[in-house]
């Protein structure tokens, strides 16, 4: 499959970044809240600790 290059306007990029951030907050916000309360979740703690990017890396800068 060939890669397609697409140049976005600033408004398009910001809209896509905001949608991405909202999708990631769905998963990362509960984890942040549990951490603040010092609550443990065996599965999600394992996933955020041992796999892939950290929860903060999943969020694009605003």
PyMOL commands that set and color helices and strands:
alter all, ss='L'
color gray80, all
select helices_A, chain A and resi 10-36+42-50
alter helices_A, ss='H'
color red, helices_A
deselect
rebuild
show_as cartoon
